[in-house]
Amino acid sequence: MKIEPRHVKPLQKTCSCSTFYLTPVTKQADSNLICIKANAQSCGECIQVAETCGWCADESARCDDLESLKKRGCSLTKIENPRGGIRIDQNKTVTNRKKDVAEKLTPEQITQIQPQKLSLTLRSGEPQTFELKFKRAEDYPIDLYYLMDLSFSMKDDLENVKNLGTDLMREMQGITSDFRIGFGSFVEKTVMPYISTTPARLINPCTGNQNCTSPFSYKNVLKLTDKGDEFNRLVSQQQISGNLDSPEGGFDAIMQVAVCENQIGWRNVTRLLVFSTDAGFHFAGDGKLGGIVLPNDGRCHLENNMYTMSHYYDYPSIAHLVQKLSDHNIQTIFAVTEEFQPVYKELKNLIPKSAVGTLSSNSSNVIKLIIDAYNSLSSEVILENSRLPEGVSITYKSICKNGVEGTGENGRKCSNISIGDEVLFHISIESQKCPSHGKPEVIKIKPLGFTEEVEVVLTFICDCPCAKNGVTNSDQCSEGNGTFECGACKYVFRIEPPELHILYQRGGGSMCNDGRHGRCDCRKCICDANYTGSACDCSLETATCLAKNGQICNGRGTCECGACKCTNPKFQGPTCEICPTCPGVCPEHKDCVQCRAFEAGEKKDTCERDCSYFQLMKVKDRDKLPQPADQSYPLSHCKERDANDCWFYYTYAIRNDTKEVYVVETLECPAGPDIIPIVAGVVAGIVLIGLALLLIWKLLMIIHDRREFAKFEKEKMNAKWDTGENPIYKSAVTTVVNPKYEGK
């Protein structure tokens, strides 16, 4: 169908960057013909419909399958049908290494995966398949880091780990001659309610006569080394600590072990992390109990081998740990007691290339546990790939030991692999559409737990080769208003019969942020004043970023597109003024004010170095301190107490980017106690209490005696017997008769 130029209003300006086309809309007779049904108007559109579609540069035919194009009379020289392909750029053969040979290879000289780099040219709908070979090298180096829970319940376990270094070195000789071991320990976050923060418990958190070390979050005791005796020596110096709750802060420690590669000393070899504990774990969200709300940032925060940010950042989530362990090629062995086996087995299902072993009550079986877990992990290879570009898919097919094949998810892995075994993977990559930017993409494929990887560079066929020879503003295209390429006109606008409307997004060029802050000129936004960005959606105004103190983003961030981006992770909110974990202005500057004004406090010895960031002015009394009503800048009034229970008063303010502190030069100390009234009161109290007790005792005795006397009187009155009838009665009168007396 030919469209006459009179149907289109002549254009005054042509944008070569446009992708709108002149499209005659016709009804297709056969909807099953995918190439024709797509109604492609250019060669580039056609070849993206399906891999079977080709484009004819003759005017007699356009987009159709190849056989139909030939039948319709299109010559072979006019058919455009570009195909994808594969190029292997790096293809070192896998290493055949023997442990008993004299020559030892460095980890960088060992190859376990082949090829190492490929370039794939992808056409939409046409998969490209290549073969990947994996072979476990003999005598491959191993780095093992032992991370141990040092809470009080692990006291017996520590004794058995003290000789782990040399014993494990001896056992691992049967696996590799290049073995290194390291040691770290963890307890818990050093805030309530995880530990007791009373001064005595911070020194010794254990009860009774137990001598324990101060609680800590994570400590790197020994970086990876090949000296087993050094491991034994340092571990023997470790002491048990303690905490309050049952779950431990092991996730904080795992994160630091994974991301602090230099401090731990990880090499690009097999990396094993042994996590030993007899308790559960805290994870993301639990930090709220201690007032910690900032998500874990996944970065290294070791200073002098101690994790210093446990009180600022929450515990990491399981997904975050999975990502970091995978990124750093670390295989985890959870050595836990029987009681917590179900918990850690569920965790194992979420962490690829991890194993769970049953730890005896005193860790006496730890060496056997580690070797068994390592053999289990190393006998399985699982392939993973980095994030795929939009529209790209990947499928795997494995050919494992003894010819066993796997497809789908099983196509990613092979099990029961021994040292020296070689397995193959057939990997297919397919693109369904061209990326919007049209640039090459890079994806990486690697076996989980290994540092080696395959780099795959993807290049997309988005147009035909003949498009390079297109003629812009061709006379063959509606009075020079289009580009003639591959035998067809490519127009600036898309015209659709019967209305032949000219569509320009819509509303008279209101494309750039709905036309509120710019206009579209040749598919590019021309922004109004104070606006920028590809869509004129980025404001250059800074008024919305002003904090209450008049500073942009409270001096804690930058203003980007009218919104604050906080650079200090402790601060949040639209103007970086919210700090959930900050102690407040007054406690924050207390020690520095105290050391500079009174030469006392915790920073007395480092005052000049740490506390020179503000100007100090002294006043005689509190009435002389600056008042909020008198100032045009934010001001904080502070009242703090020193170690002697004396109060000192000061103000803190920022004026013209200068920090100012006004402090009352005299301390308010409590008056000493009046000894005489206190002593007299104590003596009087003792006397009164004694008299009261004596009176109470006397009263009780009187009551007791009266009750006993009344009882006696009652018994006396109840006695009713007669003396003449009493069988045991004897008279007090004695009668004597003279036998000589005759009554005369």
KAURDA-V230988 format. One record per run of one state. SS is the DSSP state (~ for helix, > for strand, _ for the rest). FROM is the first residue (numbers start at 1). TO is the last residue. If there is no record, write none. Layout:
# KAURDA-V230988
SS,FROM,TO  SS,FROM,TO
This chain:
# KAURDA-V230988
_,1,4  ~,5,7  _,8,33  ~,34,37  _,38,42  ~,43,47  _,48,52  >,53,56  _,57,62  >,63,65  ~,66,71  _,72,75  ~,76,78  >,79,80  _,81,84  >,85,90  _,91,106  ~,107,109  _,110,112  >,113,114  _,115,116  >,117,123  _,124,125  >,126,126  _,127,127  >,128,135  _,136,141  >,142,149  _,150,151  ~,152,161  _,162,163  ~,164,172  _,173,178  >,179,186  _,187,198  ~,199,203  _,204,217  >,218,225  _,226,227  ~,228,236  _,237,247  >,248,248  _,249,249  ~,250,259  _,260,260  ~,261,264  _,265,269  >,270,277  _,278,280  >,281,281  _,282,285  ~,286,290  _,291,293  >,294,294  _,295,301  >,302,303  _,304,305  >,306,307  _,308,312  >,313,313  _,314,317  ~,318,327  _,328,329  >,330,336  _,337,337  ~,338,350  _,351,353  >,354,358  _,359,365  ~,366,378  _,379,380  >,381,385  _,386,391  >,392,399  _,400,400  ~,401,403  _,404,404  >,405,407  ~,408,412  >,413,414  _,415,421  >,422,431  _,432,440  >,441,447  _,448,452  >,453,460  _,461,464  ~,465,469  _,470,470  >,471,471  _,472,481  >,482,485  _,486,487  >,488,491  _,492,494  >,495,496  _,497,500  >,501,502  _,503,511  ~,512,515  _,516,517  >,518,521  _,522,523  >,524,527  _,528,530  >,531,532  _,533,537  >,538,539  _,540,542  ~,543,545  >,546,546  _,547,551  >,552,552  ~,553,555  _,556,556  >,557,560  _,561,562  >,563,566  _,567,571  >,572,572  _,573,577  >,578,578  _,579,584  ~,585,598  _,599,606  ~,607,610  _,611,614  >,615,619  _,620,621  ~,622,624  _,625,627  ~,628,630  _,631,634  >,635,641  _,642,646  >,647,655  _,656,657  >,658,664  _,665,667  >,668,668  _,669,674  ~,675,717  _,718,744
